[in-house]
């Protein structure tokens, strides 16, 4: 993976994780955890959008899919361990 792609993935992951944290908790989780949640959410959201036939072209589409995936991930984590998330 080229360095530019990796940096873009981390940037989108960080933004998506932060947005998901704001929407679910009212605050982000910290930069590192935001990136981790956002990157995992991006994979989850990309897979889910593909399964549903929803296009995720461009930066905005990718960010939306990543944020939706991160929100779903946080919701799942809250079901499993509600006090930590």
HTML snippet that shows the backbone in 3Dmol.js (N, CA, C, O; Angstrom):
<script src="https://3Dmol.org/build/3Dmol-min.js"></script>
<div id="view" style="width:600px;height:400px;position:relative"></div>
<script>
const pdb = `
ATOM      1  N   UNK A   1       0.848  -1.171   0.000  1.00  0.00           N
ATOM      2  CA  UNK A   1       0.000   0.000   0.000  1.00  0.00           C
ATOM      3  C   UNK A   1       0.898   1.240   0.000  1.00  0.00           C
ATOM      4  O   UNK A   1       1.790   1.355   0.841  1.00  0.00           O
ATOM      5  N   UNK A   2       0.671   2.162  -0.931  1.00  0.00           N
ATOM      6  CA  UNK A   2       1.473   3.386  -0.961  1.00  0.00           C
ATOM      7  C   UNK A   2       1.276   4.211   0.313  1.00  0.00           C
ATOM      8  O   UNK A   2       0.234   4.130   0.964  1.00  0.00           O
ATOM      9  N   UNK A   3       2.278   4.993   0.650  1.00  0.00           N
ATOM     10  CA  UNK A   3       2.238   5.807   1.867  1.00  0.00           C
ATOM     11  C   UNK A   3       1.057   6.773   1.834  1.00  0.00           C
ATOM     12  O   UNK A   3       0.405   6.989   2.856  1.00  0.00           O
ATOM     13  N   UNK A   4       0.777   7.354   0.668  1.00  0.00           N
ATOM     14  CA  UNK A   4      -0.332   8.298   0.553  1.00  0.00           C
ATOM     15  C   UNK A   4      -1.661   7.625   0.871  1.00  0.00           C
ATOM     16  O   UNK A   4      -2.510   8.215   1.538  1.00  0.00           O
ATOM     17  N   UNK A   5      -1.847   6.398   0.399  1.00  0.00           N
ATOM     18  CA  UNK A   5      -3.083   5.666   0.668  1.00  0.00           C
ATOM     19  C   UNK A   5      -3.216   5.350   2.150  1.00  0.00           C
ATOM     20  O   UNK A   5      -4.306   5.451   2.713  1.00  0.00           O
ATOM     21  N   UNK A   6      -2.124   4.971   2.776  1.00  0.00           N
ATOM     22  CA  UNK A   6      -2.141   4.668   4.201  1.00  0.00           C
ATOM     23  C   UNK A   6      -2.474   5.919   5.015  1.00  0.00           C
ATOM     24  O   UNK A   6      -3.268   5.857   5.954  1.00  0.00           O
ATOM     25  N   UNK A   7      -1.874   7.042   4.658  1.00  0.00           N
ATOM     26  CA  UNK A   7      -2.168   8.289   5.365  1.00  0.00           C
ATOM     27  C   UNK A   7      -3.622   8.710   5.177  1.00  0.00           C
ATOM     28  O   UNK A   7      -4.257   9.189   6.116  1.00  0.00           O
ATOM     29  N   UNK A   8      -4.149   8.534   3.969  1.00  0.00           N
ATOM     30  CA  UNK A   8      -5.545   8.867   3.710  1.00  0.00           C
ATOM     31  C   UNK A   8      -6.470   7.957   4.512  1.00  0.00           C
ATOM     32  O   UNK A   8      -7.472   8.418   5.058  1.00  0.00           O
ATOM     33  N   UNK A   9      -6.140   6.669   4.587  1.00  0.00           N
ATOM     34  CA  UNK A   9      -6.931   5.726   5.377  1.00  0.00           C
ATOM     35  C   UNK A   9      -6.939   6.134   6.849  1.00  0.00           C
ATOM     36  O   UNK A   9      -7.988   6.107   7.492  1.00  0.00           O
ATOM     37  N   UNK A  10      -5.781   6.511   7.385  1.00  0.00           N
ATOM     38  CA  UNK A  10      -5.705   6.942   8.782  1.00  0.00           C
ATOM     39  C   UNK A  10      -6.473   8.243   9.009  1.00  0.00           C
ATOM     40  O   UNK A  10      -7.128   8.407  10.038  1.00  0.00           O
ATOM     41  N   UNK A  11      -6.396   9.159   8.059  1.00  0.00           N
ATOM     42  CA  UNK A  11      -7.121  10.420   8.175  1.00  0.00           C
ATOM     43  C   UNK A  11      -8.629  10.186   8.149  1.00  0.00           C
ATOM     44  O   UNK A  11      -9.356  10.693   9.003  1.00  0.00           O
ATOM     45  N   UNK A  12      -9.092   9.419   7.171  1.00  0.00           N
ATOM     46  CA  UNK A  12     -10.523   9.118   7.080  1.00  0.00           C
ATOM     47  C   UNK A  12     -10.970   8.335   8.309  1.00  0.00           C
ATOM     48  O   UNK A  12     -12.043   8.591   8.856  1.00  0.00           O
ATOM     49  N   UNK A  13     -10.148   7.378   8.744  1.00  0.00           N
ATOM     50  CA  UNK A  13     -10.476   6.616   9.944  1.00  0.00           C
ATOM     51  C   UNK A  13     -10.596   7.502  11.171  1.00  0.00           C
ATOM     52  O   UNK A  13     -11.521   7.345  11.969  1.00  0.00           O
ATOM     53  N   UNK A  14      -9.664   8.430  11.323  1.00  0.00           N
ATOM     54  CA  UNK A  14      -9.713   9.345  12.460  1.00  0.00           C
ATOM     55  C   UNK A  14     -10.948  10.223  12.445  1.00  0.00           C
ATOM     56  O   UNK A  14     -11.597  10.413  13.473  1.00  0.00           O
ATOM     57  N   UNK A  15     -11.271  10.758  11.278  1.00  0.00           N
ATOM     58  CA  UNK A  15     -12.455  11.612  11.156  1.00  0.00           C
ATOM     59  C   UNK A  15     -13.722  10.803  11.397  1.00  0.00           C
ATOM     60  O   UNK A  15     -14.613  11.244  12.123  1.00  0.00           O
ATOM     61  N   UNK A  16     -13.806   9.619  10.792  1.00  0.00           N
ATOM     62  CA  UNK A  16     -14.994   8.777  10.958  1.00  0.00           C
ATOM     63  C   UNK A  16     -15.159   8.343  12.408  1.00  0.00           C
ATOM     64  O   UNK A  16     -16.272   8.360  12.933  1.00  0.00           O
ATOM     65  N   UNK A  17     -14.080   7.959  13.053  1.00  0.00           N
ATOM     66  CA  UNK A  17     -14.150   7.565  14.459  1.00  0.00           C
ATOM     67  C   UNK A  17     -14.564   8.720  15.356  1.00  0.00           C
ATOM     68  O   UNK A  17     -15.345   8.543  16.291  1.00  0.00           O
ATOM     69  N   UNK A  18     -14.036   9.902  15.066  1.00  0.00           N
ATOM     70  CA  UNK A  18     -14.397  11.089  15.833  1.00  0.00           C
ATOM     71  C   UNK A  18     -15.876  11.429  15.645  1.00  0.00           C
ATOM     72  O   UNK A  18     -16.582  11.697  16.617  1.00  0.00           O
ATOM     73  N   UNK A  19     -16.347  11.417  14.381  1.00  0.00           N
ATOM     74  CA  UNK A  19     -17.760  11.693  14.108  1.00  0.00           C
ATOM     75  C   UNK A  19     -18.661  10.673  14.788  1.00  0.00           C
ATOM     76  O   UNK A  19     -19.681  11.034  15.375  1.00  0.00           O
ATOM     77  N   UNK A  20     -18.288   9.405  14.711  1.00  0.00           N
ATOM     78  CA  UNK A  20     -19.083   8.357  15.358  1.00  0.00           C
ATOM     79  C   UNK A  20     -19.115   8.573  16.865  1.00  0.00           C
ATOM     80  O   UNK A  20     -20.160   8.413  17.496  1.00  0.00           O
ATOM     81  N   UNK A  21     -17.972   8.935  17.443  1.00  0.00           N
ATOM     82  CA  UNK A  21     -17.931   9.206  18.879  1.00  0.00           C
ATOM     83  C   UNK A  21     -18.829  10.370  19.260  1.00  0.00           C
ATOM     84  O   UNK A  21     -19.505  10.323  20.288  1.00  0.00           O
ATOM     85  N   UNK A  22     -18.840  11.416  18.441  1.00  0.00           N
ATOM     86  CA  UNK A  22     -19.715  12.562  18.704  1.00  0.00           C
ATOM     87  C   UNK A  22     -21.180  12.166  18.634  1.00  0.00           C
ATOM     88  O   UNK A  22     -21.979  12.564  19.481  1.00  0.00           O
ATOM     89  N   UNK A  23     -21.530  11.385  17.625  1.00  0.00           N
ATOM     90  CA  UNK A  23     -22.925  11.000  17.438  1.00  0.00           C
ATOM     91  C   UNK A  23     -23.401  10.006  18.484  1.00  0.00           C
ATOM     92  O   UNK A  23     -24.566  10.041  18.881  1.00  0.00           O
ATOM     93  N   UNK A  24     -22.531   9.129  18.934  1.00  0.00           N
ATOM     94  CA  UNK A  24     -22.927   8.096  19.887  1.00  0.00           C
ATOM     95  C   UNK A  24     -22.756   8.572  21.327  1.00  0.00           C
ATOM     96  O   UNK A  24     -23.617   8.308  22.167  1.00  0.00           O
ATOM     97  N   UNK A  25     -21.667   9.264  21.625  1.00  0.00           N
ATOM     98  CA  UNK A  25     -21.344   9.633  23.005  1.00  0.00           C
ATOM     99  C   UNK A  25     -21.420  11.124  23.284  1.00  0.00           C
ATOM    100  O   UNK A  25     -21.531  11.527  24.441  1.00  0.00           O
ATOM    101  N   UNK A  26     -21.364  11.932  22.271  1.00  0.00           N
ATOM    102  CA  UNK A  26     -21.253  13.364  22.483  1.00  0.00           C
ATOM    103  C   UNK A  26     -19.810  13.831  22.586  1.00  0.00           C
ATOM    104  O   UNK A  26     -19.555  15.017  22.794  1.00  0.00           O
ATOM    105  N   UNK A  27     -18.856  12.899  22.440  1.00  0.00           N
ATOM    106  CA  UNK A  27     -17.428  13.233  22.490  1.00  0.00           C
ATOM    107  C   UNK A  27     -16.643  12.138  21.787  1.00  0.00           C
ATOM    108  O   UNK A  27     -17.099  10.998  21.700  1.00  0.00           O
ATOM    109  N   UNK A  28     -15.475  12.482  21.292  1.00  0.00           N
ATOM    110  CA  UNK A  28     -14.606  11.484  20.676  1.00  0.00           C
ATOM    111  C   UNK A  28     -13.966  10.600  21.738  1.00  0.00           C
ATOM    112  O   UNK A  28     -14.148  10.825  22.934  1.00  0.00           O
ATOM    113  N   UNK A  29     -13.222   9.603  21.300  1.00  0.00           N
ATOM    114  CA  UNK A  29     -12.599   8.643  22.209  1.00  0.00           C
ATOM    115  C   UNK A  29     -11.107   8.896  22.400  1.00  0.00           C
ATOM    116  O   UNK A  29     -10.451   8.127  23.102  1.00  0.00           O
ATOM    117  N   UNK A  30     -10.558   9.926  21.812  1.00  0.00           N
ATOM    118  CA  UNK A  30      -9.116  10.137  21.802  1.00  0.00           C
ATOM    119  C   UNK A  30      -8.602   9.771  20.421  1.00  0.00           C
ATOM    120  O   UNK A  30      -9.186   8.921  19.749  1.00  0.00           O
ATOM    121  N   UNK A  31      -7.526  10.397  19.993  1.00  0.00           N
ATOM    122  CA  UNK A  31      -7.062  10.279  18.613  1.00  0.00           C
ATOM    123  C   UNK A  31      -6.764   8.850  18.194  1.00  0.00           C
ATOM    124  O   UNK A  31      -7.182   8.428  17.116  1.00  0.00           O
ATOM    125  N   UNK A  32      -6.054   8.097  19.017  1.00  0.00           N
ATOM    126  CA  UNK A  32      -5.685   6.736  18.640  1.00  0.00           C
ATOM    127  C   UNK A  32      -6.906   5.833  18.549  1.00  0.00           C
ATOM    128  O   UNK A  32      -7.057   5.093  17.576  1.00  0.00           O
ATOM    129  N   UNK A  33      -7.771   5.884  19.542  1.00  0.00           N
ATOM    130  CA  UNK A  33      -8.967   5.044  19.521  1.00  0.00           C
ATOM    131  C   UNK A  33      -9.920   5.485  18.415  1.00  0.00           C
ATOM    132  O   UNK A  33     -10.577   4.643  17.803  1.00  0.00           O
ATOM    133  N   UNK A  34     -10.010   6.789  18.148  1.00  0.00           N
ATOM    134  CA  UNK A  34     -10.821   7.268  17.024  1.00  0.00           C
ATOM    135  C   UNK A  34     -10.340   6.657  15.712  1.00  0.00           C
ATOM    136  O   UNK A  34     -11.152   6.217  14.897  1.00  0.00           O
ATOM    137  N   UNK A  35      -9.025   6.628  15.503  1.00  0.00           N
ATOM    138  CA  UNK A  35      -8.473   6.072  14.269  1.00  0.00           C
ATOM    139  C   UNK A  35      -8.769   4.581  14.179  1.00  0.00           C
ATOM    140  O   UNK A  35      -9.185   4.095  13.128  1.00  0.00           O
ATOM    141  N   UNK A  36      -8.558   3.853  15.270  1.00  0.00           N
ATOM    142  CA  UNK A  36      -8.805   2.403  15.262  1.00  0.00           C
ATOM    143  C   UNK A  36     -10.276   2.114  14.977  1.00  0.00           C
ATOM    144  O   UNK A  36     -10.591   1.295  14.113  1.00  0.00           O
ATOM    145  N   UNK A  37     -11.170   2.778  15.694  1.00  0.00           N
ATOM    146  CA  UNK A  37     -12.604   2.571  15.480  1.00  0.00           C
ATOM    147  C   UNK A  37     -12.990   2.984  14.065  1.00  0.00           C
ATOM    148  O   UNK A  37     -13.778   2.299  13.413  1.00  0.00           O
ATOM    149  N   UNK A  38     -12.446   4.090  13.588  1.00  0.00           N
ATOM    150  CA  UNK A  38     -12.760   4.562  12.239  1.00  0.00           C
ATOM    151  C   UNK A  38     -12.271   3.636  11.148  1.00  0.00           C
ATOM    152  O   UNK A  38     -12.988   3.407  10.174  1.00  0.00           O
ATOM    153  N   UNK A  39     -11.056   3.090  11.283  1.00  0.00           N
ATOM    154  CA  UNK A  39     -10.521   2.183  10.259  1.00  0.00           C
ATOM    155  C   UNK A  39     -11.318   0.879  10.243  1.00  0.00           C
ATOM    156  O   UNK A  39     -11.680   0.385   9.175  1.00  0.00           O
ATOM    157  N   UNK A  40     -11.591   0.323  11.419  1.00  0.00           N
ATOM    158  CA  UNK A  40     -12.413  -0.894  11.469  1.00  0.00           C
ATOM    159  C   UNK A  40     -13.814  -0.585  10.952  1.00  0.00           C
ATOM    160  O   UNK A  40     -14.407  -1.387  10.230  1.00  0.00           O
ATOM    161  N   UNK A  41     -14.339   0.577  11.325  1.00  0.00           N
ATOM    162  CA  UNK A  41     -15.645   1.000  10.828  1.00  0.00           C
ATOM    163  C   UNK A  41     -15.659   1.192   9.323  1.00  0.00           C
ATOM    164  O   UNK A  41     -16.661   0.899   8.671  1.00  0.00           O
ATOM    165  N   UNK A  42     -14.557   1.681   8.761  1.00  0.00           N
ATOM    166  CA  UNK A  42     -14.468   1.856   7.309  1.00  0.00           C
ATOM    167  C   UNK A  42     -14.561   0.516   6.598  1.00  0.00           C
ATOM    168  O   UNK A  42     -15.235   0.392   5.575  1.00  0.00           O
ATOM    169  N   UNK A  43     -13.887  -0.478   7.139  1.00  0.00           N
ATOM    170  CA  UNK A  43     -13.963  -1.821   6.546  1.00  0.00           C
ATOM    171  C   UNK A  43     -15.389  -2.351   6.668  1.00  0.00           C
ATOM    172  O   UNK A  43     -15.951  -2.861   5.698  1.00  0.00           O
ATOM    173  N   UNK A  44     -15.973  -2.230   7.858  1.00  0.00           N
ATOM    174  CA  UNK A  44     -17.338  -2.698   8.090  1.00  0.00           C
ATOM    175  C   UNK A  44     -18.334  -1.946   7.210  1.00  0.00           C
ATOM    176  O   UNK A  44     -19.192  -2.560   6.575  1.00  0.00           O
ATOM    177  N   UNK A  45     -18.223  -0.628   7.173  1.00  0.00           N
ATOM    178  CA  UNK A  45     -19.134   0.179   6.366  1.00  0.00           C
ATOM    179  C   UNK A  45     -18.978  -0.077   4.878  1.00  0.00           C
ATOM    180  O   UNK A  45     -19.972  -0.145   4.155  1.00  0.00           O
ATOM    181  N   UNK A  46     -17.742  -0.222   4.409  1.00  0.00           N
ATOM    182  CA  UNK A  46     -17.510  -0.525   2.996  1.00  0.00           C
ATOM    183  C   UNK A  46     -18.116  -1.857   2.605  1.00  0.00           C
ATOM    184  O   UNK A  46     -18.731  -1.983   1.547  1.00  0.00           O
ATOM    185  N   UNK A  47     -17.940  -2.857   3.470  1.00  0.00           N
ATOM    186  CA  UNK A  47     -18.524  -4.179   3.203  1.00  0.00           C
ATOM    187  C   UNK A  47     -20.047  -4.088   3.197  1.00  0.00           C
ATOM    188  O   UNK A  47     -20.696  -4.617   2.295  1.00  0.00           O
ATOM    189  N   UNK A  48     -20.622  -3.417   4.204  1.00  0.00           N
ATOM    190  CA  UNK A  48     -22.070  -3.307   4.321  1.00  0.00           C
ATOM    191  C   UNK A  48     -22.667  -2.557   3.133  1.00  0.00           C
ATOM    192  O   UNK A  48     -23.668  -2.993   2.566  1.00  0.00           O
ATOM    193  N   UNK A  49     -22.065  -1.444   2.756  1.00  0.00           N
ATOM    194  CA  UNK A  49     -22.576  -0.672   1.626  1.00  0.00           C
ATOM    195  C   UNK A  49     -22.493  -1.481   0.336  1.00  0.00           C
ATOM    196  O   UNK A  49     -23.390  -1.397  -0.503  1.00  0.00           O
ATOM    197  N   UNK A  50     -21.424  -2.266   0.165  1.00  0.00           N
ATOM    198  CA  UNK A  50     -21.296  -3.117  -1.017  1.00  0.00           C
ATOM    199  C   UNK A  50     -22.401  -4.161  -1.042  1.00  0.00           C
ATOM    200  O   UNK A  50     -22.993  -4.414  -2.091  1.00  0.00           O
ATOM    201  N   UNK A  51     -22.684  -4.768   0.103  1.00  0.00           N
ATOM    202  CA  UNK A  51     -23.735  -5.783   0.186  1.00  0.00           C
ATOM    203  C   UNK A  51     -25.109  -5.199  -0.123  1.00  0.00           C
ATOM    204  O   UNK A  51     -25.965  -5.876  -0.693  1.00  0.00           O
ATOM    205  N   UNK A  52     -25.316  -3.941   0.254  1.00  0.00           N
ATOM    206  CA  UNK A  52     -26.597  -3.282   0.017  1.00  0.00           C
ATOM    207  C   UNK A  52     -26.674  -2.617  -1.357  1.00  0.00           C
ATOM    208  O   UNK A  52     -27.726  -2.103  -1.737  1.00  0.00           O
ATOM    209  N   UNK A  53     -25.572  -2.623  -2.099  1.00  0.00           N
ATOM    210  CA  UNK A  53     -25.549  -2.021  -3.426  1.00  0.00           C
ATOM    211  C   UNK A  53     -25.474  -0.501  -3.405  1.00  0.00           C
ATOM    212  O   UNK A  53     -25.832   0.148  -4.387  1.00  0.00           O
ATOM    213  N   UNK A  54     -25.015   0.071  -2.302  1.00  0.00           N
ATOM    214  CA  UNK A  54     -24.897   1.524  -2.176  1.00  0.00           C
ATOM    215  C   UNK A  54     -23.493   1.935  -2.622  1.00  0.00           C
ATOM    216  O   UNK A  54     -22.510   1.443  -2.068  1.00  0.00           O
ATOM    217  N   UNK A  55     -23.378   2.826  -3.610  1.00  0.00           N
ATOM    218  CA  UNK A  55     -22.047   3.238  -4.068  1.00  0.00           C
ATOM    219  C   UNK A  55     -21.343   4.116  -3.034  1.00  0.00           C
ATOM    220  O   UNK A  55     -21.976   4.926  -2.356  1.00  0.00           O
ATOM    221  N   UNK A  56     -20.030   3.944  -2.924  1.00  0.00           N
ATOM    222  CA  UNK A  56     -19.232   4.738  -1.979  1.00  0.00           C
ATOM    223  C   UNK A  56     -18.077   5.420  -2.702  1.00  0.00           C
ATOM    224  O   UNK A  56     -16.962   5.481  -2.183  1.00  0.00           O
ATOM    225  N   UNK A  57     -18.341   5.926  -3.885  1.00  0.00           N
ATOM    226  CA  UNK A  57     -17.286   6.556  -4.678  1.00  0.00           C
ATOM    227  C   UNK A  57     -16.894   7.901  -4.086  1.00  0.00           C
ATOM    228  O   UNK A  57     -17.730   8.617  -3.535  1.00  0.00           O
ATOM    229  N   UNK A  58     -15.629   8.233  -4.204  1.00  0.00           N
ATOM    230  CA  UNK A  58     -15.130   9.531  -3.780  1.00  0.00           C
ATOM    231  C   UNK A  58     -14.871   9.618  -2.290  1.00  0.00           C
ATOM    232  O   UNK A  58     -15.163   8.697  -1.527  1.00  0.00           O
ATOM    233  N   UNK A  59     -14.322  10.734  -1.905  1.00  0.00           N
ATOM    234  CA  UNK A  59     -13.952  10.965  -0.510  1.00  0.00           C
ATOM    235  C   UNK A  59     -15.178  11.034   0.395  1.00  0.00           C
ATOM    236  O   UNK A  59     -15.174  10.453   1.481  1.00  0.00           O
ATOM    237  N   UNK A  60     -16.218  11.730  -0.032  1.00  0.00           N
ATOM    238  CA  UNK A  60     -17.421  11.873   0.791  1.00  0.00           C
ATOM    239  C   UNK A  60     -18.115  10.527   0.969  1.00  0.00           C
ATOM    240  O   UNK A  60     -18.528  10.194   2.080  1.00  0.00           O
ATOM    241  N   UNK A  61     -18.250   9.755  -0.094  1.00  0.00           N
ATOM    242  CA  UNK A  61     -18.873   8.429   0.007  1.00  0.00           C
ATOM    243  C   UNK A  61     -18.103   7.510   0.933  1.00  0.00           C
ATOM    244  O   UNK A  61     -18.692   6.768   1.718  1.00  0.00           O
ATOM    245  N   UNK A  62     -16.785   7.564   0.838  1.00  0.00           N
ATOM    246  CA  UNK A  62     -15.940   6.751   1.708  1.00  0.00           C
ATOM    247  C   UNK A  62     -16.087   7.188   3.157  1.00  0.00           C
ATOM    248  O   UNK A  62     -16.173   6.348   4.053  1.00  0.00           O
ATOM    249  N   UNK A  63     -16.117   8.490   3.391  1.00  0.00           N
ATOM    250  CA  UNK A  63     -16.263   9.009   4.751  1.00  0.00           C
ATOM    251  C   UNK A  63     -17.626   8.639   5.338  1.00  0.00           C
ATOM    252  O   UNK A  63     -17.719   8.288   6.514  1.00  0.00           O
ATOM    253  N   UNK A  64     -18.671   8.714   4.536  1.00  0.00           N
ATOM    254  CA  UNK A  64     -20.011   8.330   5.008  1.00  0.00           C
ATOM    255  C   UNK A  64     -20.040   6.851   5.369  1.00  0.00           C
ATOM    256  O   UNK A  64     -20.529   6.486   6.438  1.00  0.00           O
ATOM    257  N   UNK A  65     -19.522   5.997   4.494  1.00  0.00           N
ATOM    258  CA  UNK A  65     -19.497   4.558   4.770  1.00  0.00           C
ATOM    259  C   UNK A  65     -18.672   4.257   6.016  1.00  0.00           C
ATOM    260  O   UNK A  65     -19.071   3.436   6.842  1.00  0.00           O
ATOM    261  N   UNK A  66     -17.532   4.912   6.157  1.00  0.00           N
ATOM    262  CA  UNK A  66     -16.676   4.695   7.327  1.00  0.00           C
ATOM    263  C   UNK A  66     -17.367   5.151   8.606  1.00  0.00           C
ATOM    264  O   UNK A  66     -17.274   4.479   9.634  1.00  0.00           O
ATOM    265  N   UNK A  67     -18.055   6.278   8.551  1.00  0.00           N
ATOM    266  CA  UNK A  67     -18.743   6.788   9.737  1.00  0.00           C
ATOM    267  C   UNK A  67     -19.904   5.886  10.128  1.00  0.00           C
ATOM    268  O   UNK A  67     -20.094   5.598  11.309  1.00  0.00           O
ATOM    269  N   UNK A  68     -20.678   5.440   9.151  1.00  0.00           N
ATOM    270  CA  UNK A  68     -21.775   4.506   9.440  1.00  0.00           C
ATOM    271  C   UNK A  68     -21.222   3.223  10.054  1.00  0.00           C
ATOM    272  O   UNK A  68     -21.766   2.717  11.036  1.00  0.00           O
ATOM    273  N   UNK A  69     -20.152   2.703   9.481  1.00  0.00           N
ATOM    274  CA  UNK A  69     -19.528   1.501  10.031  1.00  0.00           C
ATOM    275  C   UNK A  69     -19.012   1.718  11.437  1.00  0.00           C
ATOM    276  O   UNK A  69     -19.158   0.840  12.286  1.00  0.00           O
ATOM    277  N   UNK A  70     -18.406   2.878  11.705  1.00  0.00           N
ATOM    278  CA  UNK A  70     -17.895   3.182  13.043  1.00  0.00           C
ATOM    279  C   UNK A  70     -19.032   3.329  14.048  1.00  0.00           C
ATOM    280  O   UNK A  70     -18.898   2.906  15.196  1.00  0.00           O
ATOM    281  N   UNK A  71     -20.141   3.920  13.634  1.00  0.00           N
ATOM    282  CA  UNK A  71     -21.309   4.034  14.517  1.00  0.00           C
ATOM    283  C   UNK A  71     -21.840   2.649  14.856  1.00  0.00           C
ATOM    284  O   UNK A  71     -22.145   2.360  16.013  1.00  0.00           O
ATOM    285  N   UNK A  72     -21.948   1.795  13.846  1.00  0.00           N
ATOM    286  CA  UNK A  72     -22.405   0.422  14.097  1.00  0.00           C
ATOM    287  C   UNK A  72     -21.449  -0.313  15.026  1.00  0.00           C
ATOM    288  O   UNK A  72     -21.881  -1.050  15.912  1.00  0.00           O
ATOM    289  N   UNK A  73     -20.156  -0.113  14.825  1.00  0.00           N
ATOM    290  CA  UNK A  73     -19.160  -0.752  15.684  1.00  0.00           C
ATOM    291  C   UNK A  73     -19.295  -0.266  17.126  1.00  0.00           C
ATOM    292  O   UNK A  73     -19.261  -1.076  18.053  1.00  0.00           O
ATOM    293  N   UNK A  74     -19.448   1.039  17.328  1.00  0.00           N
ATOM    294  CA  UNK A  74     -19.618   1.568  18.681  1.00  0.00           C
ATOM    295  C   UNK A  74     -20.909   1.064  19.318  1.00  0.00           C
ATOM    296  O   UNK A  74     -20.930   0.754  20.509  1.00  0.00           O
ATOM    297  N   UNK A  75     -21.981   0.981  18.538  1.00  0.00           N
ATOM    298  CA  UNK A  75     -23.245   0.457  19.070  1.00  0.00           C
ATOM    299  C   UNK A  75     -23.082  -0.993  19.510  1.00  0.00           C
ATOM    300  O   UNK A  75     -23.591  -1.390  20.558  1.00  0.00           O
ATOM    301  N   UNK A  76     -22.374  -1.776  18.711  1.00  0.00           N
ATOM    302  CA  UNK A  76     -22.117  -3.173  19.067  1.00  0.00           C
ATOM    303  C   UNK A  76     -21.267  -3.260  20.331  1.00  0.00           C
ATOM    304  O   UNK A  76     -21.548  -4.073  21.211  1.00  0.00           O
ATOM    305  N   UNK A  77     -20.237  -2.435  20.425  1.00  0.00           N
ATOM    306  CA  UNK A  77     -19.389  -2.427  21.615  1.00  0.00           C
ATOM    307  C   UNK A  77     -20.168  -2.007  22.859  1.00  0.00           C
ATOM    308  O   UNK A  77     -19.911  -2.514  23.951  1.00  0.00           O
ATOM    309  N   UNK A  78     -21.114  -1.088  22.703  1.00  0.00           N
ATOM    310  CA  UNK A  78     -21.943  -0.673  23.842  1.00  0.00           C
ATOM    311  C   UNK A  78     -22.859  -1.795  24.304  1.00  0.00           C
ATOM    312  O   UNK A  78     -23.171  -1.888  25.491  1.00  0.00           O
ATOM    313  N   UNK A  79     -23.293  -2.647  23.382  1.00  0.00           N
ATOM    314  CA  UNK A  79     -24.109  -3.799  23.771  1.00  0.00           C
ATOM    315  C   UNK A  79     -23.285  -4.822  24.537  1.00  0.00           C
ATOM    316  O   UNK A  79     -23.769  -5.438  25.486  1.00  0.00           O
ATOM    317  N   UNK A  80     -22.038  -4.998  24.120  1.00  0.00           N
ATOM    318  CA  UNK A  80     -21.162  -5.997  24.735  1.00  0.00           C
ATOM    319  C   UNK A  80     -20.644  -5.509  26.085  1.00  0.00           C
ATOM    320  O   UNK A  80     -20.712  -6.241  27.073  1.00  0.00           O
ATOM    321  N   UNK A  81     -20.134  -4.293  26.140  1.00  0.00           N
ATOM    322  CA  UNK A  81     -19.554  -3.738  27.371  1.00  0.00           C
ATOM    323  C   UNK A  81     -20.036  -2.301  27.541  1.00  0.00           C
ATOM    324  O   UNK A  81     -19.294  -1.368  27.235  1.00  0.00           O
ATOM    325  N   UNK A  82     -21.261  -2.103  28.021  1.00  0.00           N
ATOM    326  CA  UNK A  82     -21.858  -0.762  28.041  1.00  0.00           C
ATOM    327  C   UNK A  82     -21.118   0.269  28.889  1.00  0.00           C
ATOM    328  O   UNK A  82     -21.185   1.458  28.575  1.00  0.00           O
ATOM    329  N   UNK A  83     -20.433  -0.123  29.923  1.00  0.00           N
ATOM    330  CA  UNK A  83     -19.772   0.857  30.792  1.00  0.00           C
ATOM    331  C   UNK A  83     -18.504   1.432  30.174  1.00  0.00           C
ATOM    332  O   UNK A  83     -18.117   2.559  30.483  1.00  0.00           O
ATOM    333  N   UNK A  84     -17.860   0.668  29.308  1.00  0.00           N
ATOM    334  CA  UNK A  84     -16.611   1.132  28.702  1.00  0.00           C
ATOM    335  C   UNK A  84     -16.849   1.988  27.469  1.00  0.00           C
ATOM    336  O   UNK A  84     -15.996   2.804  27.120  1.00  0.00           O
ATOM    337  N   UNK A  85     -17.976   1.827  26.807  1.00  0.00           N
ATOM    338  CA  UNK A  85     -18.212   2.520  25.540  1.00  0.00           C
ATOM    339  C   UNK A  85     -19.407   3.431  25.692  1.00  0.00           C
ATOM    340  O   UNK A  85     -19.787   4.115  24.742  1.00  0.00           O
TER     341      UNK A  85
END
`;
const viewer = $3Dmol.createViewer("view");
viewer.addModel(pdb, "pdb");
viewer.setStyle({}, {cartoon: {color: "spectrum"}});
viewer.zoomTo();
viewer.render();
</script>
